[in-house]
Amino acid sequence: MHRILLLLVLVALSACAPRGRLAYLNHPDPAAREIYVGTTRAPDLETGNPFGWGRSLDLRLARFAVATPPDHTIGKIDYPKAGERADPGTQFMISSAQIDMKQSLFRADLHAALQRNGGQAVVFVHGFNNDFSEGLYRMAQLGTDFNIPGVLVHYSWPSRANVLGYAYDRDSVLFARDGLVRLLDELKASGATHIMLIGHSLGAELTMEALRQEALARDQSLLSRLNGVILVSPDIAVDVFKTQVRTIGKLPQPFVIFTSQKDRALRLSARLTGQSDRLGNLENVDRLAQYRITVINTAAFNTGDGHFNVADSPALIRILDRAGNIAKVLEGDQKGRTSLASGVVLTVENATQIVLRAQSGG
């Protein structure tokens, strides 16, 4: 009973926290990183917010240049919040923006960016309880901290952006599948030849559903352009994941899942759905042994609620980014797997599990 009361208090406090907002620099920053956006969020007519939590049947296209603050600390995501003054010295801010771009202009700009980057694109799909600005700034932080090559693309689906809005967000995942497929089609039409998909939390389920949808449509022209899928703390039932993979068939490679048994958000999700675990907090890979996947356990680097260790732990970011280790893992290089950290590498049939261990002096 005490645990339930504590949980309710934590939920109430989280619900009262100020949310992110789009804040603009007074002068453009030439070093700002461009992020191309596809979203199925509808405008909030009451507040004037161009990207609310309502659902849009149309895929809306935009382009933002997001400036990284000069005092940015690796692993820290600091952005302007509603009701607070923005600080360009410490917070991610918008340098420029084009909202509701015409498809022809969006494609032309995206095509030019892809040509400058060898046809490479990285698509990030945010997770549960995110408003538009929070997902956009997170994409910028990932691009900065991991020095991600290629064109950055963000798919923003209509999350309620409320810790009590889990049911709404689960429905929005199903609603938003077509939008993600259309955004991937925009990438294909603009000349993308190598697409990396990153899905976090419920965004991981959305990512898998879009891949399943493409497989059902037998659109190999898109699936063949995927050069990797990364699921971070995926909020997916293990059995549902298995049915998705059965439909998709051959998984894009590499296929990486980041997990943590200390992920409090996924523990709560499992309870809400009447299960003992979710894909993102599996303890071992025995139940996934038949799939060609790499599972990286990040529990030793737990930060906060443990739901985004990959982006929130400076020590883990250094390990993943050090000497291209994560690139070696993503390329399937066994040496990269064994040198990733002083951890344990296990292989069960087709699946590989890496249990990372924190090193003193990180």
C-alpha positions in Angstrom: 0.0 0.0 0.0 2.8 2.4 0.9 4.5 1.7 -2.5 1.2 2.5 -4.3 0.9 5.8 -2.4 4.5 6.7 -3.1 3.9 5.9 -6.8 0.9 8.2 -6.9 2.9 11.0 -5.2 5.7 10.6 -7.8 3.1 10.6 -10.6 1.5 13.7 -9.3 4.8 15.5 -9.0 5.8 14.5 -12.5 2.5 15.7 -13.9 3.1 19.2 -12.4 6.6 19.6 -13.8 6.9 22.4 -16.5 7.1 21.0 -20.1 9.4 21.9 -22.9 8.7 24.7 -25.3 10.1 26.0 -28.6 12.4 29.0 -27.8 14.2 31.0 -30.5 17.6 32.6 -30.5 17.8 36.3 -31.2 20.5 35.7 -33.9 20.9 32.6 -36.1 23.6 30.2 -35.1 25.7 29.0 -38.1 26.7 25.9 -36.2 23.1 24.8 -35.5 22.3 21.3 -36.7 19.4 20.9 -39.2 16.7 18.5 -38.2 14.0 17.5 -40.7 10.6 16.7 -39.1 7.5 14.8 -40.0 4.7 14.9 -37.5 1.1 13.8 -37.1 0.5 16.3 -34.3 -2.3 18.8 -34.9 -2.0 22.5 -33.9 -3.4 23.5 -30.6 -5.8 26.3 -31.5 -6.4 27.3 -27.9 -2.8 28.0 -27.0 -1.4 28.8 -30.5 1.1 25.9 -30.2 1.8 24.7 -33.7 2.3 21.2 -32.5 -0.1 20.1 -29.8 -1.2 16.6 -28.6 -4.1 16.4 -31.0 -4.0 14.0 -33.9 -3.5 15.1 -37.5 -4.5 12.8 -40.3 -2.1 14.7 -42.5 1.7 14.3 -42.3 3.0 17.8 -41.6 6.6 18.6 -42.7 9.0 21.0 -41.1 12.7 21.9 -40.8 14.4 23.2 -37.7 18.0 24.3 -37.0 18.7 23.5 -33.4 21.6 25.1 -31.6 23.6 23.2 -29.0 24.4 25.4 -26.0 28.1 26.2 -25.5 28.0 25.0 -21.9 26.4 21.7 -22.9 27.4 18.7 -20.8 27.4 15.2 -22.4 24.4 13.2 -21.3 22.4 16.2 -20.1 19.3 17.3 -21.9 18.5 20.9 -20.9 15.8 22.8 -22.8 13.6 25.8 -22.4 10.5 25.1 -20.3 7.1 26.7 -20.2 6.9 29.7 -17.8 10.7 30.0 -17.6 13.2 32.3 -19.3 15.3 30.5 -21.9 19.1 30.4 -21.4 21.0 30.1 -24.7 24.2 29.4 -22.8 23.0 26.2 -21.2 19.8 25.2 -23.2 19.1 23.8 -26.6 17.3 26.5 -28.6 15.9 27.0 -32.1 18.1 29.0 -34.5 15.6 28.9 -37.4 12.5 27.1 -38.5 10.2 26.4 -41.4 6.9 25.0 -40.4 4.2 23.3 -42.6 6.5 23.2 -45.6 5.1 22.2 -49.0 6.0 18.7 -49.9 8.0 19.8 -53.0 10.1 22.3 -50.9 10.7 19.7 -48.2 11.8 17.1 -50.7 14.1 19.5 -52.5 15.8 20.6 -49.2 16.0 17.0 -47.9 17.4 15.8 -51.2 20.2 18.4 -51.1 21.0 17.6 -47.5 21.1 13.8 -48.3 23.5 14.5 -51.2 25.8 16.3 -48.9 25.8 13.4 -46.5 26.2 10.5 -48.9 22.5 9.5 -48.7 22.7 8.7 -45.0 19.8 9.5 -42.7 19.0 8.8 -39.0 15.4 8.8 -38.0 14.5 9.2 -34.3 11.0 8.3 -33.0 10.4 9.7 -29.5 8.7 7.8 -26.7 5.9 8.1 -24.1 5.1 11.4 -22.4 6.9 13.7 -24.8 5.7 17.0 -26.2 7.0 18.2 -29.6 9.8 20.4 -28.4 11.2 17.7 -26.0 11.5 15.1 -28.8 13.1 17.7 -31.1 15.7 18.7 -28.5 16.4 15.1 -27.7 17.2 14.4 -31.3 19.6 17.4 -31.2 21.2 16.0 -28.0 21.7 12.6 -29.5 23.2 14.1 -32.7 25.6 16.2 -30.6 26.7 13.7 -28.0 27.2 10.8 -30.4 28.3 13.0 -33.3 25.8 11.2 -35.5 26.7 11.4 -39.2 24.1 11.9 -41.9 20.9 13.9 -42.0 18.9 14.0 -38.7 15.2 13.3 -39.1 12.6 13.3 -36.3 9.2 11.7 -36.4 6.9 13.4 -33.8 3.8 11.5 -33.0 0.9 12.9 -30.9 1.8 11.9 -27.4 -0.4 13.4 -24.7 2.7 14.6 -23.0 1.2 13.7 -19.6 2.4 11.0 -17.3 -1.3 10.0 -16.8 -1.8 9.8 -20.6 -0.4 6.3 -21.1 -3.7 4.9 -22.7 -3.9 7.9 -25.0 -0.3 7.4 -26.1 -0.8 3.7 -26.7 -3.7 4.6 -29.1 -1.6 7.3 -30.7 1.1 4.7 -31.5 -1.5 2.8 -33.7 -2.8 6.1 -35.1 0.7 7.3 -36.1 1.9 4.2 -38.0 0.8 5.6 -41.4 2.5 8.9 -40.7 5.9 7.2 -40.0 5.6 5.1 -43.2 4.8 8.3 -45.2 7.9 10.0 -43.7 10.1 7.1 -44.7 8.6 7.3 -48.1 9.6 11.0 -48.2 13.1 10.0 -47.4 13.1 7.4 -50.1 11.7 9.8 -52.7 14.4 12.4 -51.6 17.2 10.0 -52.3 18.1 8.4 -49.0 20.1 5.2 -49.5 21.0 4.3 -46.0 18.4 4.8 -43.2 19.0 4.1 -39.5 15.9 3.9 -37.4 16.0 4.7 -33.7 12.8 4.1 -31.6 12.6 4.9 -27.8 10.0 3.5 -25.4 6.6 3.5 -27.1 8.3 4.9 -30.1 10.0 1.5 -30.4 6.6 -0.2 -30.8 5.7 2.4 -33.4 8.9 1.7 -35.2 8.2 -2.0 -35.3 4.6 -1.5 -36.4 5.8 0.6 -39.3 8.2 -2.1 -40.4 5.5 -4.7 -40.1 3.2 -2.5 -42.2 5.9 -2.1 -44.9 6.4 -5.9 -44.9 2.7 -6.5 -45.3 2.8 -4.1 -48.2 5.8 -6.0 -49.6 7.7 -2.7 -50.1 11.2 -4.1 -50.3 12.4 -0.8 -51.9 12.2 0.8 -48.5 13.2 -2.1 -46.3 16.3 -2.6 -48.4 17.4 0.9 -47.6 17.4 0.3 -43.8 21.0 -0.1 -42.6 20.0 -0.7 -39.0 17.4 -0.5 -36.3 18.0 0.5 -32.7 15.3 0.0 -30.1 16.0 1.9 -26.8 14.1 0.7 -23.7 11.3 -0.7 -26.0 7.9 -0.7 -24.3 6.7 -3.7 -26.2 5.3 -7.0 -25.0 7.7 -9.8 -25.9 5.0 -11.9 -27.6 3.9 -8.9 -29.6 7.5 -8.3 -30.7 7.7 -11.9 -31.8 4.6 -11.5 -34.0 6.0 -8.3 -35.5 9.2 -10.1 -36.4 7.3 -13.0 -37.9 5.6 -10.7 -40.3 8.7 -8.6 -41.0 10.7 -11.7 -41.8 14.4 -11.0 -42.2 15.3 -8.2 -39.8 17.3 -5.2 -41.0 20.9 -5.5 -39.9 22.2 -4.5 -37.5 19.3 -4.8 -35.1 20.1 -3.6 -31.6 18.0 -3.5 -28.4 19.1 -1.5 -25.4 17.7 -3.0 -22.2 17.8 -2.4 -18.4 16.3 -4.3 -15.5 16.4 -1.1 -13.5 14.0 0.7 -15.9 11.2 1.8 -13.5 9.0 3.1 -16.3 9.0 -0.4 -18.0 8.3 -2.1 -14.6 5.3 0.1 -14.2 4.2 -0.5 -17.8 4.5 -4.3 -17.2 2.2 -4.0 -14.2 -0.3 -1.8 -16.1 -0.5 -4.5 -18.8 -0.6 -7.4 -16.4 2.8 -8.8 -17.4 6.1 -9.6 -15.6 8.3 -7.7 -18.1 8.6 -5.8 -21.3 11.0 -6.2 -24.2 13.2 -3.4 -22.8 13.8 -5.0 -19.4 14.3 -8.6 -20.3 17.0 -10.2 -18.1 18.4 -12.5 -20.8 17.9 -13.3 -24.5 16.7 -16.9 -24.2 13.2 -15.9 -25.4 14.7 -14.1 -28.4 17.4 -16.6 -29.3 16.0 -17.4 -32.7 16.4 -13.8 -33.9 19.5 -12.2 -35.3 19.7 -9.4 -32.8 22.2 -7.8 -30.4 20.9 -6.9 -26.9 23.0 -4.5 -24.9 22.2 -4.4 -21.1 22.8 -0.9 -19.7 21.6 -1.5 -16.1 25.1 -0.8 -14.7 24.8 2.8 -16.0 21.3 3.5 -14.6 20.3 7.2 -14.4 17.1 8.6 -13.1 14.2 6.2 -13.8 16.5 4.2 -16.1 14.3 4.7 -19.1 17.0 6.4 -21.4 20.4 5.4 -20.1 21.9 5.5 -23.5 21.3 9.3 -23.7 21.4 10.3 -20.1 24.6 8.6 -18.7 27.8 10.4 -19.6 29.9 7.3 -18.7 27.9 5.1 -21.0 28.0 7.7 -23.9 31.8 7.8 -23.6 32.0 4.0 -23.7 29.7 3.7 -26.7 31.4 6.6 -28.6 35.0 5.7 -27.6 37.2 4.8 -30.6 34.1 3.9 -32.7 33.1 1.0 -30.5 29.4 1.4 -31.1 30.1 1.6 -34.9 31.9 -1.7 -34.7 29.0 -3.3 -32.8 26.5 -1.9 -35.3 28.6 -3.3 -38.2 28.6 -6.7 -36.6 32.3 -6.6 -35.7 32.9 -9.2 -33.0 36.0 -7.4 -31.8 33.9 -4.3 -31.3 31.5 -6.3 -29.2 34.1 -7.7 -26.9 36.0 -4.4 -26.5 32.9 -2.4 -25.8 33.5 -2.5 -22.1 34.6 -4.8 -19.3 31.3 -6.6 -19.7 30.1 -10.1 -20.6 29.3 -11.2 -24.1 26.8 -14.1 -24.4 25.6 -15.8 -27.6 22.4 -17.9 -27.5 21.7 -19.3 -31.0 21.4 -16.3 -33.3 21.1 -13.6 -30.5 24.0 -11.9 -28.8 23.7 -10.2 -25.4 26.3 -7.7 -24.1 26.0 -7.0 -20.3 27.9 -3.8 -19.8 29.8 -3.1 -16.6 30.7 0.3 -15.2 34.4 0.9 -14.9 35.9 2.9 -12.0 37.3 6.1 -13.2 34.8 5.9 -16.3 
